[in-house]
Structures are given as structure tokens and as C-alpha cells.
Amino acid sequence: AQQLTTAQDQLMEELENNCAMVKKLVRFELPKEYWPEFGFRQGEYAAKVTADSEEEMSAM
């Protein structure tokens, strides 16, 4: 049972990381008028992409 819980925790962490990466890609690649289709709330990410974000995306 302990091994299963550990495996589930690892899988959940991987899924959360993948979800965060997808959100970053949506923000970076698509105009903000498309963001609500991906579950973003209005104003959630209203700030424009900064140089730091661009560097992060180019590192992917």
C-alpha cells in the first residue's frame, strides 16, 4: 500500500508539472483572447510576457 501511495504521489506531481507547463505555453503562444478556452479566468494573467518569461520558454 505504501508503494502505491508513493507512486500515486509521484504521478500527481508529474501531472501538476505538466499542467503548469501547458499553461505557460498557452500564455506564451496564444493571444489572450483564446486563454478562457483553456480555463484561465479573466485577468488571471493580464500582465504581458516579460523578458524573464521569454528566457524561460526558450529554455524548454
ROSE-4610 file (N, C-alpha, C; in Angstrom, 1 decimal, always signed):
// ROSE-4610
residu = [A/A/A/Q/Q/Q/Q/Q/Q/L/L/L/T/T/T/T/T/T/A/A/A/Q/Q/Q/D/D/D/Q/Q/Q/L/L/L/M/M/M/E/E/E/E/E/E/L/L/L/E/E/E/N/N/N/N/N/N/C/C/C/A/A/A/M/M/M/V/V/V/K/K/K/K/K/K/L/L/L/V/V/V/R/R/R/F/F/F/E/E/E/L/L/L/P/P/P/K/K/K/E/E/E/Y/Y/Y/W/W/W/P/P/P/E/E/E/F/F/F/G/G/G/F/F/F/R/R/R/Q/Q/Q/G/G/G/E/E/E/Y/Y/Y/A/A/A/A/A/A/K/K/K/V/V/V/T/T/T/A/A/A/D/D/D/S/S/S/E/E/E/E/E/E/E/E/E/M/M/M/S/S/S/A/A/A/M/M/M]
num = [1/1/1/2/2/2/3/3/3/4/4/4/5/5/5/6/6/6/7/7/7/8/8/8/9/9/9/10/10/10/11/11/11/12/12/12/13/13/13/14/14/14/15/15/15/16/16/16/17/17/17/18/18/18/19/19/19/20/20/20/21/21/21/22/22/22/23/23/23/24/24/24/25/25/25/26/26/26/27/27/27/28/28/28/29/29/29/30/30/30/31/31/31/32/32/32/33/33/33/34/34/34/35/35/35/36/36/36/37/37/37/38/38/38/39/39/39/40/40/40/41/41/41/42/42/42/43/43/43/44/44/44/45/45/45/46/46/46/47/47/47/48/48/48/49/49/49/50/50/50/51/51/51/52/52/52/53/53/53/54/54/54/55/55/55/56/56/56/57/57/57/58/58/58/59/59/59/60/60/60]
x = [+0.8/+0.0/+0.9/+2.0/+2.9/+3.5/+3.9/+4.5/+3.5/+2.2/+1.2/+1.0/+1.0/+0.8/+2.0/+3.2/+4.4/+4.3/+3.9/+3.7/+2.7/+1.6/+0.5/+0.9/+1.7/+2.2/+3.1/+4.0/+4.9/+4.2/+3.2/+2.4/+1.6/+1.1/+0.3/+1.3/+2.5/+3.5/+3.8/+4.0/+4.3/+3.2/+2.0/+0.8/+0.7/+0.9/+0.8/+1.9/+3.1/+4.2/+3.8/+3.2/+2.8/+1.7/+0.8/-0.3/+0.3/+1.2/+1.8/+2.6/+3.3/+4.0/+3.0/+1.9/+0.9/+0.3/+0.0/-0.5/+0.5/+1.8/+2.8/+2.9/+2.8/+2.8/+1.6/+0.4/-0.8/-0.6/-0.1/+0.1/+1.1/+2.1/+3.2/+2.9/+2.2/+2.0/+0.7/-0.4/-1.7/-2.0/-2.8/-3.3/-4.2/-4.2/-5.0/-6.5/-7.1/-8.5/-8.8/-7.8/-8.0/-7.9/-7.3/-7.0/-8.2/-9.4/-10.5/-10.9/-10.6/-10.9/-10.1/-9.0/-8.1/-8.3/-9.3/-9.6/-9.1/-8.5/-8.0/-9.1/-9.1/-10.1/-9.7/-10.7/-10.4/-9.5/-8.4/-7.4/-6.5/-6.6/-5.7/-4.2/-4.0/-2.6/-2.6/-3.0/-3.2/-1.9/-0.9/+0.4/+1.0/+1.7/+2.3/+3.6/+4.0/+5.2/+6.4/+7.2/+8.4/+9.6/+10.7/+11.9/+12.3/+12.0/+12.3/+11.4/+10.2/+9.3/+9.8/+10.2/+10.7/+11.9/+12.8/+14.0/+13.6/+12.6/+12.1/+11.6/+10.8/+10.2/+11.2/+12.3/+13.3/+14.1/+14.1/+14.9/+14.2/+12.9/+12.1/+12.5]
y = [-1.2/+0.0/+1.3/+1.2/+2.4/+2.7/+1.6/+1.8/+2.4/+2.0/+2.5/+4.0/+4.4/+5.8/+6.6/+6.1/+6.8/+7.0/+6.0/+6.0/+7.0/+7.0/+8.0/+9.4/+9.6/+11.0/+11.5/+10.6/+10.9/+11.2/+10.4/+10.7/+12.0/+12.3/+13.5/+14.7/+14.6/+15.7/+15.9/+14.8/+14.9/+15.6/+15.2/+15.8/+17.3/+17.7/+19.1/+19.9/+19.3/+20.0/+20.1/+19.1/+19.1/+20.2/+20.2/+21.2/+22.6/+22.9/+24.2/+24.5/+23.6/+23.8/+24.2/+23.4/+23.7/+25.1/+25.5/+26.9/+27.9/+27.7/+28.7/+28.7/+27.6/+27.5/+28.2/+28.0/+28.7/+30.2/+30.7/+32.1/+32.7/+31.9/+32.4/+32.3/+31.3/+31.1/+31.6/+31.8/+32.2/+33.6/+34.4/+35.7/+35.5/+36.5/+36.3/+36.1/+36.5/+36.3/+34.8/+33.9/+32.5/+31.8/+32.5/+31.9/+31.3/+32.0/+31.4/+30.0/+29.7/+28.3/+27.3/+27.7/+26.8/+26.9/+27.5/+27.6/+28.7/+29.7/+30.9/+31.8/+32.4/+33.4/+34.7/+35.6/+36.9/+37.7/+38.2/+38.9/+38.1/+36.8/+35.9/+36.2/+36.3/+36.5/+37.7/+38.9/+40.0/+40.7/+40.5/+41.1/+40.6/+41.4/+40.9/+40.1/+39.3/+38.4/+39.3/+38.9/+39.7/+39.0/+39.6/+39.1/+37.8/+37.7/+36.5/+35.4/+35.6/+34.6/+34.1/+35.0/+34.6/+33.7/+34.0/+33.2/+31.8/+31.8/+30.5/+29.6/+30.2/+29.5/+29.0/+29.8/+29.4/+28.3/+28.1/+27.0/+25.7/+25.7/+24.4/+23.6]
z = [+0.0/+0.0/+0.0/+0.7/+0.8/-0.6/-1.3/-2.6/-3.6/-3.5/-4.4/-4.1/-2.8/-2.4/-2.9/-2.8/-3.3/-4.8/-5.5/-7.0/-7.4/-6.6/-6.9/-6.7/-5.6/-5.3/-6.4/-6.9/-8.0/-9.2/-9.5/-10.7/-10.7/-9.5/-9.3/-9.5/-8.9/-9.1/-10.5/-11.3/-12.7/-13.5/-13.1/-13.8/-13.5/-12.3/-11.9/-12.6/-12.8/-13.5/-15.0/-15.6/-17.0/-17.2/-16.3/-16.3/-16.3/-15.4/-15.3/-16.6/-17.2/-18.4/-19.6/-19.6/-20.7/-20.5/-19.2/-19.0/-19.5/-19.2/-19.6/-21.2/-21.8/-23.3/-23.9/-23.3/-23.8/-23.7/-22.5/-22.3/-23.3/-23.6/-24.4/-25.9/-26.3/-27.7/-28.3/-27.5/-27.9/-27.5/-28.3/-27.8/-26.7/-25.8/-24.5/-24.8/-25.9/-26.1/-26.2/-26.5/-26.5/-25.2/-24.2/-22.9/-22.2/-22.2/-21.5/-21.9/-23.2/-23.7/-23.0/-22.3/-21.6/-20.1/-19.7/-18.2/-17.5/-18.2/-17.5/-17.1/-15.9/-15.6/-16.2/-16.4/-17.0/-16.0/-16.5/-15.7/-14.9/-15.0/-14.2/-14.6/-15.9/-16.4/-17.3/-16.8/-17.7/-18.0/-17.2/-17.5/-18.7/-19.5/-20.7/-20.4/-21.3/-21.1/-20.9/-19.9/-19.6/-20.2/-20.2/-20.7/-20.0/-18.7/-17.9/-18.4/-18.7/-19.2/-20.6/-21.4/-22.7/-22.6/-21.7/-21.5/-21.0/-20.1/-19.6/-20.7/-21.6/-22.7/-23.7/-23.9/-24.9/-24.3/-23.0/-22.3/-22.4/-22.8/-22.8/-24.0]
